Amino acid sequence: MMGTFGGYTRWAVVFLIIFVLFILLVPSGMGTGVVSTVTG
């Protein structure tokens, strides 16, 4: 139980971090702002 749930929790944390970063980086761009920032 600990091993299986541990792997699931690990992916859940990674997904949450990416989700939060996406919201913070794209307040009003729907993705275009991130692309412009990355490409310069």
N, CA, C and O atoms as a MOPAC input file, in Angstrom:
PM7 MOZYME 1SCF
protein

 N      0.84300 1    -1.19600 1     0.00000 1
 C      0.00000 1     0.00000 1     0.00000 1
 C      0.88300 1     1.25300 1     0.00000 1
 O      0.61900 1     2.19700 1    -0.74500 1
 N      1.91400 1     1.26400 1     0.82000 1
 C      2.76900 1     2.43700 1     0.91100 1
 C      3.51600 1     2.66800 1    -0.39800 1
 O      3.66000 1     3.81100 1    -0.83200 1
 N      3.99300 1     1.60000 1    -1.03000 1
 C      4.74700 1     1.74200 1    -2.27000 1
 C      3.87400 1     2.28200 1    -3.39500 1
 O      4.26600 1     3.22600 1    -4.08100 1
 N      2.68300 1     1.68700 1    -3.59300 1
 C      1.80500 1     2.11900 1    -4.67500 1
 C      1.32700 1     3.55100 1    -4.44900 1
 O      1.36400 1     4.37800 1    -5.36000 1
 N      0.88200 1     3.83200 1    -3.23300 1
 C      0.37300 1     5.17200 1    -2.92400 1
 C      1.49900 1     6.19500 1    -2.97800 1
 O      1.27000 1     7.35700 1    -3.31200 1
 N      2.71800 1     5.76500 1    -2.64800 1
 C      3.85900 1     6.68200 1    -2.67900 1
 C      4.11200 1     7.17200 1    -4.09400 1
 O      4.33300 1     8.36400 1    -4.30500 1
 N      4.08100 1     6.25400 1    -5.07900 1
 C      4.29400 1     6.64000 1    -6.46900 1
 C      3.19300 1     7.56400 1    -6.94900 1
 O      3.45600 1     8.53100 1    -7.66400 1
 N      1.95100 1     7.26800 1    -6.55600 1
 C      0.82000 1     8.09400 1    -6.97300 1
 C      0.94000 1     9.49600 1    -6.39200 1
 O      0.67300 1    10.48100 1    -7.08100 1
 N      1.33900 1     9.59000 1    -5.12600 1
 C      1.48800 1    10.89300 1    -4.47300 1
 C      2.58300 1    11.70200 1    -5.15500 1
 O      2.46900 1    12.91900 1    -5.30400 1
 N      3.65400 1    11.01000 1    -5.57100 1
 C      4.77500 1    11.69000 1    -6.22200 1
 C      4.30600 1    12.35000 1    -7.51900 1
 O      4.62500 1    13.51000 1    -7.78300 1
 N      3.54100 1    11.60200 1    -8.33200 1
 C      3.03100 1    12.16500 1    -9.58000 1
 C      2.03300 1    13.26900 1    -9.30300 1
 O      1.97900 1    14.25300 1   -10.04100 1
 N      1.23600 1    13.12300 1    -8.24400 1
 C      0.23600 1    14.14100 1    -7.90000 1
 C      0.93100 1    15.45700 1    -7.54800 1
 O      0.47800 1    16.52700 1    -7.95600 1
 N      2.02000 1    15.38400 1    -6.79900 1
 C      2.75500 1    16.59200 1    -6.40800 1
 C      3.34600 1    17.26800 1    -7.63800 1
 O      3.27300 1    18.48900 1    -7.77600 1
 N      3.93300 1    16.47300 1    -8.53200 1
 C      4.52700 1    17.02200 1    -9.75500 1
 C      3.45300 1    17.70000 1   -10.59900 1
 O      3.67200 1    18.78800 1   -11.13100 1
 N      2.28700 1    17.05400 1   -10.72400 1
 C      1.19500 1    17.61600 1   -11.51500 1
 C      0.70500 1    18.92400 1   -10.90600 1
 O      0.41300 1    19.87800 1   -11.62700 1
 N      0.61600 1    18.96600 1    -9.57800 1
 C      0.15300 1    20.18400 1    -8.90700 1
 C      1.13000 1    21.32800 1    -9.13200 1
 O      0.71700 1    22.46300 1    -9.37200 1
 N      2.43300 1    21.02900 1    -9.05600 1
 C      3.44300 1    22.07300 1    -9.25400 1
 C      3.34000 1    22.63800 1   -10.66300 1
 O      3.35900 1    23.85500 1   -10.84900 1
 N      3.22800 1    21.75300 1   -11.66500 1
 C      3.12500 1    22.20000 1   -13.05400 1
 C      1.84400 1    23.00700 1   -13.25100 1
 O      1.84300 1    24.02400 1   -13.94400 1
 N      0.75400 1    22.54500 1   -12.63700 1
 C     -0.52900 1    23.23200 1   -12.77800 1
 C     -0.46300 1    24.63500 1   -12.19500 1
 O     -0.94800 1    25.58700 1   -12.80600 1
 N      0.13800 1    24.76800 1   -11.01100 1
 C      0.25800 1    26.07700 1   -10.36200 1
 C      1.14800 1    26.99500 1   -11.18600 1
 O      0.81600 1    28.16500 1   -11.37800 1
 N      2.27800 1    26.48300 1   -11.67600 1
 C      3.18100 1    27.29500 1   -12.48600 1
 C      2.47900 1    27.75900 1   -13.75300 1
 O      2.66100 1    28.89700 1   -14.18500 1
 N      1.67700 1    26.88100 1   -14.35400 1
 C      0.96100 1    27.23800 1   -15.57800 1
 C     -0.00700 1    28.38300 1   -15.32000 1
 O     -0.11300 1    29.30600 1   -16.12700 1
 N     -0.71700 1    28.32400 1   -14.18700 1
 C     -1.67500 1    29.38500 1   -13.84900 1
 C     -0.94000 1    30.70300 1   -13.58100 1
 O     -1.40500 1    31.77000 1   -13.98100 1
 N      0.20500 1    30.62200 1   -12.90400 1
 C      0.94000 1    31.84000 1   -12.57400 1
 C      1.58200 1    32.45700 1   -13.81400 1
 O      1.68000 1    33.68000 1   -13.91900 1
 N      2.01800 1    31.61700 1   -14.75400 1
 C      2.70500 1    32.12700 1   -15.94600 1
 C      1.73100 1    32.54800 1   -17.03300 1
 O      2.09000 1    33.32300 1   -17.91900 1
 N      0.49000 1    32.04100 1   -16.97500 1
 C     -0.47800 1    32.36800 1   -18.02000 1
 C     -1.73000 1    33.00300 1   -17.40400 1
 O     -2.79600 1    32.38800 1   -17.39700 1
 N     -1.60500 1    34.23300 1   -16.88800 1
 C     -2.75600 1    34.90700 1   -16.29000 1
 C     -3.76000 1    35.36700 1   -17.33700 1
 O     -4.96400 1    35.37700 1   -17.08100 1
 N     -3.26700 1    35.75400 1   -18.52700 1
 C     -4.17800 1    36.22800 1   -19.57000 1
 C     -3.51300 1    36.07000 1   -20.93700 1
 O     -3.33000 1    37.04700 1   -21.66300 1
 N     -3.15000 1    34.81400 1   -21.28300 1
 C     -2.48300 1    34.60500 1   -22.54900 1
 C     -2.90400 1    33.28400 1   -23.18700 1
 O     -2.75200 1    33.09400 1   -24.39300 1
 N     -3.43600 1    32.36900 1   -22.36600 1
 C     -3.89700 1    31.06400 1   -22.87000 1
 C     -2.78500 1    30.32100 1   -23.60800 1
 O     -3.05800 1    29.59100 1   -24.56100 1
 N     -1.53400 1    30.49900 1   -23.17700 1
 C     -0.43300 1    29.75200 1   -23.77000 1
 C      0.44500 1    30.62000 1   -24.65200 1
 O      1.65100 1    30.38500 1   -24.72900 1
 N     -0.11800 1    31.61000 1   -25.31600 1
 C      0.65200 1    32.44600 1   -26.23100 1
 C      1.71500 1    33.24700 1   -25.45600 1
 O      2.82100 1    33.46200 1   -25.95200 1
 N      1.37200 1    33.67700 1   -24.26000 1
 C      2.32800 1    34.44100 1   -23.45400 1
 C      3.53900 1    33.60600 1   -23.09400 1
 O      4.66700 1    34.09600 1   -23.13500 1
 N      3.31400 1    32.34300 1   -22.74100 1
 C      4.42700 1    31.46600 1   -22.37700 1
 C      5.32700 1    31.23100 1   -23.58100 1
 O      6.55000 1    31.28200 1   -23.45800 1
 N      4.73800 1    30.97700 1   -24.73600 1
 C      5.52100 1    30.73600 1   -25.94900 1
 C      6.35500 1    31.96500 1   -26.28500 1
 O      7.53300 1    31.84000 1   -26.62200 1
 N      5.76200 1    33.14000 1   -26.19900 1
 C      6.48400 1    34.37700 1   -26.51300 1
 C      7.63400 1    34.59000 1   -25.53700 1
 O      8.71200 1    35.03400 1   -25.93300 1
 N      7.40700 1    34.27500 1   -24.25900 1
 C      8.44400 1    34.46500 1   -23.26200 1
 C      9.60600 1    33.50100 1   -23.49600 1
 O     10.76800 1    33.89200 1   -23.39200 1
 N      9.29500 1    32.25000 1   -23.81000 1
 C     10.32400 1    31.24000 1   -24.02600 1
 C     11.14800 1    31.56200 1   -25.27700 1
 O     12.37600 1    31.48700 1   -25.25400 1
 N     10.46700 1    31.91600 1   -26.35900 1
 C     11.16200 1    32.20800 1   -27.61100 1
 C     11.85500 1    33.57100 1   -27.54800 1
 O     12.78300 1    33.82600 1   -28.31500 1
 N     11.42400 1    34.42800 1   -26.66200 1
 C     12.06200 1    35.73700 1   -26.54700 1
 C     11.33800 1    36.73700 1   -27.39500 1
 O     11.72300 1    37.90600 1   -27.43500 1

